[in-house]
Amino acid sequence: MPTDLHCEPDSSPTLAAAEGRPSRAPATEDEPQLLASEDWTEATLTLTESFPNAYLTSSATEGRREDERTLPKTEDQAEAALSLSVTEGGPNIEPTVPVAEGGHQSSPASPVTGGGHLAPPALPIADGGLLPDERFWCDHYAWLKDQGYVLRPRYRPGWVPIWAGTDAFFWDYEDGVVNDYGHVMDATRSSDGVIVILKSIFKKEHPYEVEITQMFSSAPLMSDPGNHCVPLYDVLQVPDDSDNVLLVIPLLRRFNDPSIQTVGEAVDFFHQIFEGLRFMHENHVAHRDCMNFNIMMDPKPLFPKLFHPQKPKYTLDFKGYAKHFTRTKRPTKYYLIDFGLSRKYNPEDGPPREDPIWGGDKTVPEFHRSDDPCDPFPTDIYYLGNMIRKDFLQTYRGVEFMQPLVHDMVDDDPAKRPTIDQVVARFADLRGNLGYWKLRSRLVPRKEFWIMKIYRTIRHILRTVGYIVLNRPPVPTIISHNTPNESA
């Protein structure tokens, strides 16, 4: 039976022996066997299916028995270990030093921080301590909890690191995971246990983001099937800063992680993202930053058990690698995010003109030529065309049929670029000319080592046979357009 469930390994895994390791249960249709992601370790993990006494370990734990690996402990265990280390002459910890939540020294108690908690002094960043951008979330832990959103243990009042008093590396522990993007934080919604994302924005810097995000998440636009704008669950006004608000949005994942496997899956992606930009333009909103980092997907169909929000290759409990299905097996929905630079225009005022503003893509031709105001809608077309050019045409073989359309979308002259309606119409014609087996075919990375090409081709053939037997269409079809992650 072909399989389509993957596991994402470490970037530099090695194979080590582990005596007496029990073999995994046989695969079923609902939970197929484990396969690695797009690198050398695919073949390595395949070997582990034949040799169950072998296992993968990261470079940080190389050569250690699996039962000897440092795994997350409970908070009670951590506190007990810490108390023991103090009484036995362990680290010099002063339990009477008042610090704010997260293990950093606090100011006097306040309605926001609830300061004055007892905890060890701040850890150095090199030892897993809080980054400067993480302190905001520590200071607002109690307030967020009152609003119905609970942060991870790392940001709790009086946080005591699990690894305190040990020789373990902090990156082996879930609460040692740092937040690399200080303005974005994951949280658990108290009412239903759903993981959400909190995005901190300052209204003076991005005065229209809240308004535009709310507009697309309000009736009647929220129920439009062409709406691919990130849903908005809530808006929280930070109590000690009138300029700062938090947007509560779903947990999403980058559109190409895991990688798109077939031409049919790529066609579905192109269709959805063109549809989403057309929806925005029809409502007179220019995105102005719709490059690859601002295109995401609902991960729940592919990752039914989800993943760690800050380390997506791992499971929520940080005890293994997150497994996923393919898009052909479990179709998903793609979303445009980040409306910090977006603007809504009045069509009665004619074509808008805006001063150039740099987003994530620094290659916009008209911005390099002049600082004169220009129409932001053709710039959106360039952004999408350049994303397809870089992330598909220059990365994979099999999507060459998109070349003529992309060529026009990235024309140096904005006036010669097609409108989004023309893009959608031309893409429909291109899609109609693709045959059944072309849509079933594999996207082949341009820089693919020959051994991996053989392995992946065999895997693709086996999967395809299974999809045909199960009557899975070559172009994934979304059955439901419900808001992602609304249910557990």
Summary of the structure (lengths in Angstrom):
residues: 488
radius of gyration: 24.8
end to end distance: 28.9
largest distance: 76.3
contacts: 1481
relative contact order: 0.11
helix: 34%
strand: 15%
